[in-house]
Amino acid sequence: MIHWSRTMLRGLVVLGLAASAALTILPGCSAGTPSPGSNAPGSNPGSDNGGSSGAGDQAAGTGSGATSGSSGVAAGGSSAAMIAAGSSSGGPTSGSSSGPGGAMGSASSSSGANMGGSDAGAGTGGGATSDSGASADARSNTGGGGRDAAVSVGGSSSDASVPLDPAMLASCTGTSPITCAINVPNGNYDVTVDLGSATAAATTRVQAELLRIELQPTATAAGMFLPYTFTVNVRTEKHNVYSAPGNVLNLLFDGTAPALHGLGVAAAPSSVTVFVAGDSTVCDWDPSASDAITPPTPSIERGWAQELSQYLKPGVAVANYAVSGTTAGGFYGSYFPPASAAMKAGDYLFVQFGHNDQKSAADIAAYQANLTKYITDAKAKNVTPVIFTPVARGTGTNFMGLDGQARTVAMTQNVALIDLTNLSWAYYQSLPDKTVLFVPGQETHFTESGATQVAGLVAQALKTSQLGLAAFIK
């Protein structure tokens, strides 16, 4: 197990970001110009995202491909590091095949190996666990089921695995899937799950809160138990027309034959939080939400930040505040205040807008000023801001020049930039059929597989950056 010092996360971006296949440093920065397309600002806003404020995130015209010369740059002599799109070889793939950095592999062998064959146990101590002190498996030990107010939560934990508490299995119910609801105060928690069954082979996937994938389907042989530790943020989620309750840690174990042998939870108040501000391409989607864009129910939409957790090591949690249909200005006034209040020194703030801003001349004009507000607030709290250009649509990279404006803001404010517009577009072009990433019938919103693959692109860009967060990417 590797113990990562908390100070490694708190360093600012430094000059001289190493180049890689997905990373480029150039000596200058251009604000960019709008790609040619059929849309003037405010025209053809697309269908609304189910009653959310402002126009929905439907494609507003087509682009003419990746903008030339728009790779991310670092200003000469400054300490700004800007993460750019390059070739997308080795990009993430769906299912259990290997993704960026090997983070998406499935531990299909019975040896207890972690995803991608690296960092076994992800900080849990690795290897098979003893059967002593733990109940058989949750499928035969559901106890009272539902939410158990009497369940206690362990003390503060760092990056080490959390001791298993047999009593916690009483908060779990069901067989396929297995669901656990544990009453805890809002905040960050280290969670150790011990997967497997004493009597049968199993294949288990782990999700937390609103369908945040923590571990892809992982196989265990009969009698073998695989510990896996991750850090999760628990809070009340408030979106435009749906919400998720706070003060409850929700866990979901599914797969072809899920099995949960043990569970441990410990408060992790000193862990790093990645706060996310963005639109529908980024946000957590509730499968039963009434603003599902495309039938059937349950909703199949997913945002890329919703699926980012599976690429993170213990010690960092994602708090995804993004809301569908929002602009940089609208989100700042309506949804950002609780996120800003929760941020602490050493945290990160990811900001991605543009899909909705491009539909209004006023929002386009105010875009740079609005992005700067997030940066100012983050810096005031010693939080590291990271600006994202808007993730590309399957139809192109036309954002009325907003991707270029985002690059300019990052350069002038001396903060990190992930050029997700070009990074994602380059990846789409590497696929035989990019439409498989998107909800059927449109090429803006991602399916679970698409969101997972884009999250993998983000993770790889972070891993090759100079941000302290790189140490926490698998």
C-alpha positions as CSV (number, residue, x, y, z in Angstrom):
1,M,0.0,0.0,0.0
2,I,1.3,3.4,-0.9
3,H,0.6,6.2,1.6
4,W,0.3,9.5,-0.1
5,S,1.2,12.6,1.9
6,R,-1.6,15.1,2.2
7,T,0.8,17.8,1.3
8,M,1.3,16.3,-2.2
9,L,-2.2,17.3,-3.0
10,R,-1.9,20.9,-1.9
11,G,0.9,22.0,-4.2
12,L,0.1,24.6,-6.9
13,V,0.7,24.0,-10.6
14,V,4.3,24.5,-11.6
15,L,5.9,25.5,-14.9
16,G,7.3,22.9,-17.1
17,L,4.5,20.4,-17.3
18,A,5.9,17.3,-19.0
19,A,4.6,16.5,-22.4
20,S,3.0,13.2,-23.3
21,A,0.7,11.8,-26.0
22,A,-2.2,13.7,-24.4
23,L,-0.3,16.7,-23.2
24,T,1.3,19.6,-25.1
25,I,2.9,22.8,-23.9
26,L,3.3,25.8,-26.3
27,P,4.8,29.2,-25.8
28,G,1.7,31.3,-26.4
29,C,-2.1,31.3,-26.0
30,S,-4.8,32.3,-28.4
31,A,-8.3,33.1,-27.3
32,G,-9.5,31.3,-30.4
33,T,-12.3,32.1,-32.8
34,P,-15.7,30.5,-33.2
35,S,-15.7,27.6,-35.6
36,P,-17.9,28.0,-38.6
37,G,-21.4,26.7,-38.0
38,S,-25.0,27.4,-38.6
39,N,-25.8,29.0,-35.2
40,A,-25.7,32.6,-34.2
41,P,-25.8,33.2,-30.5
42,G,-29.2,32.4,-29.1
43,S,-30.4,30.6,-32.2
44,N,-31.5,26.9,-32.3
45,P,-31.2,26.4,-28.6
46,G,-32.4,22.8,-28.8
47,S,-35.0,21.1,-26.6
48,D,-35.1,22.0,-22.9
49,N,-33.6,19.7,-20.3
50,G,-36.9,18.8,-18.8
51,G,-37.9,22.1,-17.2
52,S,-34.5,23.2,-16.1
53,S,-33.8,26.9,-16.2
54,G,-32.5,28.1,-19.6
55,A,-32.1,26.1,-22.7
56,G,-31.1,22.4,-22.6
57,D,-27.7,21.1,-23.5
58,Q,-28.8,19.9,-27.0
59,A,-26.3,20.5,-29.8
60,A,-26.5,24.0,-31.1
61,G,-25.2,23.4,-34.6
62,T,-22.4,21.4,-35.9
63,G,-18.7,22.2,-35.9
64,S,-16.1,21.6,-38.5
65,G,-13.9,19.4,-36.5
66,A,-11.3,20.1,-33.9
67,T,-10.2,23.8,-33.9
68,S,-6.8,24.1,-35.4
69,G,-4.0,25.4,-33.2
70,S,-6.1,25.2,-30.1
71,S,-4.1,23.0,-27.9
72,G,-3.6,24.1,-24.4
73,V,-0.6,26.2,-23.6
74,A,1.4,27.7,-20.8
75,A,2.2,31.4,-20.9
76,G,5.9,32.0,-21.3
77,G,7.5,33.0,-18.0
78,S,4.3,32.3,-16.0
79,S,3.5,29.3,-13.7
80,A,0.3,28.5,-15.5
81,A,0.0,24.9,-16.6
82,M,-2.5,24.1,-19.3
83,I,-3.4,20.6,-20.2
84,A,-4.1,20.1,-23.8
85,A,-5.6,17.6,-26.2
86,G,-3.3,15.4,-28.2
87,S,-3.5,11.9,-29.6
88,S,-5.9,9.7,-27.8
89,S,-4.2,6.4,-28.1
90,G,-4.9,4.1,-25.3
91,G,-8.1,5.9,-24.4
92,P,-10.7,4.4,-22.2
93,T,-13.0,1.7,-23.4
94,S,-16.3,0.5,-22.1
95,G,-16.8,-2.5,-20.0
96,S,-13.9,-4.2,-18.3
97,S,-11.2,-3.5,-20.9
98,S,-8.3,-1.4,-20.1
99,G,-8.6,2.4,-20.0
100,P,-6.2,5.2,-19.5
101,G,-3.4,4.2,-17.3
102,G,-4.9,0.8,-16.8
103,A,-7.5,2.3,-14.5
104,M,-10.5,0.5,-15.9
105,G,-9.4,-3.1,-16.0
106,S,-11.5,-5.7,-14.2
107,A,-9.8,-7.9,-11.6
108,S,-11.3,-11.0,-13.1
109,S,-8.8,-13.4,-11.6
110,S,-9.2,-14.9,-8.2
111,S,-5.9,-13.6,-6.9
112,G,-7.5,-10.5,-5.3
113,A,-5.7,-8.1,-7.8
114,N,-7.1,-4.6,-8.0
115,M,-8.3,-2.9,-11.3
116,G,-5.7,-2.7,-14.0
117,G,-3.3,-4.9,-12.0
118,S,-1.9,-2.0,-10.1
119,D,-2.2,-0.9,-6.5
120,A,-3.8,-4.1,-5.2
121,G,-6.5,-3.3,-2.8
122,A,-6.3,0.4,-3.6
123,G,-4.8,1.1,-0.2
124,T,-6.8,-1.6,1.6
125,G,-3.8,-3.7,2.4
126,G,-4.6,-6.1,-0.5
127,G,-4.9,-9.8,-0.4
128,A,-7.7,-12.1,0.9
129,T,-9.2,-11.2,4.2
130,S,-9.8,-13.5,7.1
131,D,-13.3,-14.8,7.7
132,S,-13.1,-14.1,11.4
133,G,-15.0,-11.1,12.8
134,A,-17.2,-10.7,9.7
135,S,-20.7,-12.1,8.9
136,A,-21.0,-14.6,6.0
137,D,-22.2,-12.3,3.2
138,A,-24.7,-9.6,2.9
139,R,-27.1,-11.8,0.8
140,S,-27.7,-14.0,3.8
141,N,-27.3,-11.3,6.5
142,T,-29.6,-8.4,5.7
143,G,-30.6,-7.9,9.3
144,G,-33.2,-5.3,9.8
145,G,-32.7,-4.0,6.2
146,G,-33.1,-0.4,5.2
147,R,-31.6,2.4,7.2
148,D,-30.4,1.4,10.7
149,A,-30.1,4.5,12.9
150,A,-28.1,2.4,15.5
151,V,-25.2,1.7,13.1
152,S,-22.1,3.4,14.4
153,V,-19.4,5.0,12.3
154,G,-15.8,4.5,13.0
155,G,-13.3,7.2,13.9
156,S,-11.3,9.3,11.5
157,S,-9.2,7.4,8.9
158,S,-6.4,8.4,6.6
159,D,-5.5,6.4,3.5
160,A,-5.5,3.0,5.2
161,S,-8.2,0.5,5.0
162,V,-11.1,0.8,7.4
163,P,-11.7,-2.0,9.9
164,L,-14.7,-4.1,9.0
165,D,-17.7,-3.8,11.2
166,P,-20.1,-6.8,11.1
167,A,-22.9,-4.7,12.4
168,M,-22.9,-2.5,9.3
169,L,-24.2,-5.4,7.2
170,A,-27.5,-5.0,9.0
171,S,-27.9,-1.8,6.9
172,C,-27.8,-3.8,3.7
173,T,-30.6,-5.6,2.0
174,G,-31.3,-7.5,-1.2
175,T,-29.3,-10.1,-3.2
176,S,-28.9,-8.7,-6.7
177,P,-28.4,-5.9,-6.3
178,I,-27.4,-5.4,-2.7
179,T,-28.2,-2.0,-1.3
180,C,-26.8,-0.4,1.8
181,A,-28.1,2.8,3.5
182,I,-26.0,3.9,6.4
183,N,-27.0,7.0,8.5
184,V,-24.0,9.3,8.8
185,P,-23.6,13.1,8.9
186,N,-22.8,14.8,5.6
187,G,-19.1,14.8,4.9
188,N,-16.3,12.6,3.4
189,Y,-15.9,9.0,4.4
190,D,-13.4,6.3,3.8
191,V,-15.3,3.1,2.9
192,T,-13.8,-0.4,2.8
193,V,-15.9,-3.1,1.2
194,D,-14.9,-6.8,1.4
195,L,-16.2,-8.4,-1.8
196,G,-16.9,-12.1,-2.3
197,S,-18.7,-15.1,-0.9
198,A,-17.6,-18.0,1.3
199,T,-19.6,-20.5,-0.9
200,A,-19.8,-19.2,-4.5
201,A,-17.9,-17.3,-7.2
202,A,-19.1,-13.7,-7.5
203,T,-18.8,-10.8,-9.8
204,T,-19.5,-7.4,-8.1
205,R,-19.6,-3.8,-9.1
206,V,-19.5,-1.0,-6.5
207,Q,-21.4,2.3,-6.8
208,A,-22.0,5.0,-4.2
209,E,-24.5,7.8,-3.8
210,L,-26.0,8.8,-7.2
211,L,-24.5,6.0,-9.3
212,R,-20.9,7.1,-8.8
213,I,-19.0,4.0,-10.0
214,E,-16.3,3.2,-7.5
215,L,-15.2,-0.2,-8.9
216,Q,-16.0,-1.9,-12.2
217,P,-17.3,-5.5,-12.1
218,T,-14.7,-7.6,-10.3
219,A,-14.6,-11.4,-10.0
220,T,-13.8,-13.4,-6.9
221,A,-13.6,-17.2,-6.5
222,A,-15.6,-19.1,-3.9
223,G,-14.0,-18.6,-0.5
224,M,-11.9,-15.6,-1.6
225,F,-12.5,-12.0,-0.4
226,L,-11.2,-8.9,-2.0
227,P,-11.0,-5.7,0.1
228,Y,-11.4,-2.4,-1.7
229,T,-11.2,1.1,-0.2
230,F,-12.5,4.4,-1.6
231,T,-13.5,7.8,-0.3
232,V,-17.0,9.2,-0.9
233,N,-18.7,12.5,-0.3
234,V,-22.1,12.4,1.4
235,R,-24.3,15.4,1.0
236,T,-27.8,16.6,0.0
237,E,-27.9,16.9,-3.8
238,K,-30.2,19.6,-5.1
239,H,-30.6,19.7,-8.9
240,N,-33.1,21.6,-11.0
241,V,-36.1,19.2,-10.6
242,Y,-34.8,16.4,-8.4
243,S,-32.7,15.9,-5.3
244,A,-31.0,13.2,-3.3
245,P,-31.2,13.1,0.5
246,G,-28.2,13.9,2.7
247,N,-27.0,12.3,5.9
248,V,-27.2,8.9,4.3
249,L,-24.3,6.9,2.7
250,N,-25.9,4.9,-0.1
251,L,-24.0,2.0,-1.5
252,L,-25.0,-0.3,-4.4
253,F,-23.5,-3.7,-5.2
254,D,-24.6,-5.1,-8.6
255,G,-23.1,-7.2,-11.3
256,T,-23.8,-10.7,-12.6
257,A,-23.5,-12.2,-9.1
258,P,-22.8,-9.6,-6.5
259,A,-21.5,-10.6,-3.0
260,L,-20.6,-8.4,0.0
261,H,-18.7,-10.1,2.8
262,G,-17.9,-7.1,5.0
263,L,-18.2,-3.4,5.3
264,G,-16.3,-0.6,7.2
265,V,-16.9,3.1,7.2
266,A,-14.8,5.9,8.9
267,A,-15.2,9.6,8.8
268,A,-12.5,11.3,6.7
269,P,-12.7,15.0,7.4
270,S,-9.2,15.8,6.3
271,S,-9.5,14.0,2.9
272,V,-9.4,16.2,-0.2
273,T,-12.6,17.1,-2.0
274,V,-12.9,17.7,-5.7
275,F,-15.9,20.1,-6.1
276,V,-17.5,20.2,-9.6
277,A,-19.4,23.1,-11.2
278,G,-20.9,22.4,-14.6
279,D,-23.8,21.5,-16.8
280,S,-25.7,18.3,-17.8
281,T,-22.6,16.8,-19.6
282,V,-20.9,16.8,-16.1
283,C,-23.6,16.3,-13.5
284,D,-24.9,13.4,-11.5
285,W,-28.1,12.0,-13.0
286,D,-30.8,10.4,-11.0
287,P,-32.1,7.3,-12.9
288,S,-35.6,8.1,-11.8
289,A,-35.4,11.8,-12.4
290,S,-38.4,13.4,-14.1
291,D,-36.2,15.4,-16.4
292,A,-34.8,12.4,-18.1
293,I,-34.0,13.6,-21.6
294,T,-34.7,10.4,-23.5
295,P,-36.9,7.4,-22.7
296,P,-37.0,4.7,-21.5
297,T,-37.1,5.1,-17.8
298,P,-34.9,4.7,-15.9
299,S,-32.8,7.5,-17.3
300,I,-29.6,6.4,-19.1
301,E,-27.9,9.8,-19.0
302,R,-24.7,10.2,-17.0
303,G,-22.3,13.1,-16.6
304,W,-18.5,12.5,-16.8
305,A,-17.9,13.8,-13.3
306,Q,-20.5,11.3,-12.0
307,E,-18.2,8.5,-13.1
308,L,-14.8,10.0,-12.1
309,S,-14.5,8.3,-8.7
310,Q,-13.6,5.0,-10.2
311,Y,-10.2,6.5,-11.3
312,L,-9.3,7.9,-7.9
313,K,-7.4,6.4,-5.0
314,P,-8.5,6.7,-1.4
315,G,-8.1,10.1,0.1
316,V,-10.0,12.2,-2.4
317,A,-13.8,12.4,-2.9
318,V,-15.9,14.0,-5.7
319,A,-18.6,16.4,-4.7
320,N,-20.5,17.0,-8.0
321,Y,-22.7,20.1,-7.8
322,A,-23.2,20.3,-11.6
323,V,-26.7,20.9,-12.8
324,S,-28.2,20.4,-16.2
325,G,-29.3,23.4,-18.3
326,T,-27.1,25.8,-16.4
327,T,-24.7,28.6,-17.6
328,A,-21.6,29.8,-15.8
329,G,-23.5,32.8,-14.5
330,G,-26.7,31.1,-13.6
331,F,-25.0,28.3,-11.7
332,Y,-22.8,30.7,-9.8
333,G,-25.8,32.6,-8.4
334,S,-28.1,29.6,-7.8
335,Y,-26.1,26.5,-7.1
336,F,-22.5,27.4,-6.3
337,P,-23.0,29.0,-2.8
338,P,-23.3,25.8,-0.9
339,A,-20.3,24.3,-2.7
340,S,-18.3,27.5,-2.0
341,A,-19.2,27.3,1.7
342,A,-18.1,23.7,2.0
343,M,-14.7,24.2,0.3
344,K,-11.6,24.1,2.5
345,A,-7.9,24.7,1.9
346,G,-6.3,21.9,-0.1
347,D,-9.5,21.1,-2.1
348,Y,-10.0,21.4,-5.9
349,L,-12.6,23.1,-7.9
350,F,-13.4,21.8,-11.5
351,V,-15.3,24.2,-13.6
352,Q,-16.9,23.4,-17.0
353,F,-19.5,25.5,-18.8
354,G,-20.3,26.5,-22.4
355,H,-22.9,24.1,-23.7
356,N,-25.7,26.5,-22.6
357,D,-23.7,29.8,-22.5
358,Q,-23.2,29.7,-26.2
359,K,-27.0,30.1,-26.8
360,S,-27.2,33.6,-25.5
361,A,-25.2,36.7,-26.6
362,A,-25.3,38.0,-23.1
363,D,-23.9,34.8,-21.6
364,I,-21.1,34.7,-24.3
365,A,-20.2,38.3,-23.4
366,A,-20.1,37.5,-19.7
367,Y,-18.4,34.1,-19.9
368,Q,-14.9,35.2,-19.0
369,A,-16.1,37.3,-16.1
370,N,-18.2,34.5,-14.8
371,L,-15.4,31.9,-15.0
372,T,-13.2,34.3,-13.2
373,K,-15.6,34.5,-10.3
374,Y,-15.1,30.8,-9.6
375,I,-11.3,31.2,-9.7
376,T,-11.4,34.2,-7.3
377,D,-13.6,32.3,-4.8
378,A,-11.4,29.2,-5.0
379,K,-8.2,31.1,-4.5
380,A,-9.7,33.0,-1.5
381,K,-10.0,29.6,0.2
382,N,-6.7,28.2,-0.9
383,V,-8.5,25.8,-3.2
384,T,-7.0,24.9,-6.5
385,P,-9.2,25.8,-9.5
386,V,-9.1,23.9,-12.7
387,I,-10.8,25.3,-15.8
388,F,-12.2,22.9,-18.4
389,T,-13.1,23.8,-21.9
390,P,-16.6,22.3,-22.8
391,V,-16.5,18.6,-23.6
392,A,-17.1,18.2,-27.3
393,R,-20.4,17.0,-28.8
394,G,-20.4,14.2,-31.2
395,T,-21.3,16.7,-33.9
396,G,-18.2,18.9,-33.4
397,T,-16.4,21.5,-31.4
398,N,-18.4,24.6,-32.2
399,F,-18.9,26.6,-28.9
400,M,-19.1,30.1,-30.4
401,G,-15.5,30.6,-29.3
402,L,-16.1,29.9,-25.6
403,D,-13.5,27.1,-25.6
404,G,-11.0,29.8,-26.6
405,Q,-12.3,32.1,-24.0
406,A,-11.8,29.4,-21.3
407,R,-8.2,29.1,-22.4
408,T,-7.7,32.8,-22.2
409,V,-9.1,32.9,-18.6
410,A,-6.9,30.1,-17.5
411,M,-3.8,31.9,-18.9
412,T,-4.6,35.3,-17.5
413,Q,-5.6,34.0,-14.1
414,N,-2.6,31.7,-14.0
415,V,-4.5,28.5,-13.3
416,A,-4.6,25.0,-14.7
417,L,-6.7,24.2,-17.8
418,I,-7.9,20.9,-19.2
419,D,-8.7,21.3,-22.8
420,L,-11.5,18.8,-22.8
421,T,-13.0,20.2,-26.1
422,N,-10.0,19.0,-28.1
423,L,-9.1,16.1,-25.8
424,S,-12.6,14.5,-26.2
425,W,-12.9,15.4,-29.9
426,A,-9.6,13.6,-30.6
427,Y,-10.8,10.6,-28.7
428,Y,-14.1,10.5,-30.6
429,Q,-12.2,10.4,-33.9
430,S,-10.3,7.3,-32.7
431,L,-13.5,5.3,-32.4
432,P,-15.2,3.3,-35.1
433,D,-18.5,4.8,-34.1
434,K,-18.5,7.7,-31.7
435,T,-22.3,7.7,-31.4
436,V,-22.1,4.8,-29.0
437,L,-20.9,7.2,-26.3
438,F,-24.1,9.2,-26.4
439,V,-27.8,8.8,-25.6
440,P,-29.6,7.4,-28.7
441,G,-30.9,10.1,-30.9
442,Q,-28.5,12.9,-29.9
443,E,-24.8,13.5,-29.5
444,T,-24.5,15.7,-26.4
445,H,-25.4,13.7,-23.4
446,F,-23.5,10.6,-22.4
447,T,-24.6,7.1,-21.5
448,E,-22.9,5.4,-18.5
449,S,-20.3,3.9,-20.8
450,G,-19.7,7.3,-22.6
451,A,-19.4,9.2,-19.3
452,T,-17.0,6.6,-18.0
453,Q,-14.8,6.9,-21.0
454,V,-14.7,10.7,-20.9
455,A,-14.0,10.5,-17.2
456,G,-11.0,8.3,-18.1
457,L,-9.7,11.0,-20.4
458,V,-9.9,13.6,-17.6
459,A,-8.2,11.2,-15.2
460,Q,-5.3,10.6,-17.7
461,A,-4.9,14.3,-18.2
462,L,-4.7,14.8,-14.4
463,K,-2.3,12.0,-13.9
464,T,0.2,13.5,-16.3
465,S,-0.2,17.0,-14.9
466,Q,1.8,18.8,-12.2
467,L,-1.2,19.1,-10.0
468,G,-0.9,17.4,-6.6
469,L,-4.0,15.6,-7.5
470,A,-2.0,13.5,-9.9
471,A,-0.7,11.3,-7.1
472,F,-4.3,10.2,-6.4
473,I,-5.1,9.0,-9.9
474,K,-4.9,5.3,-10.4
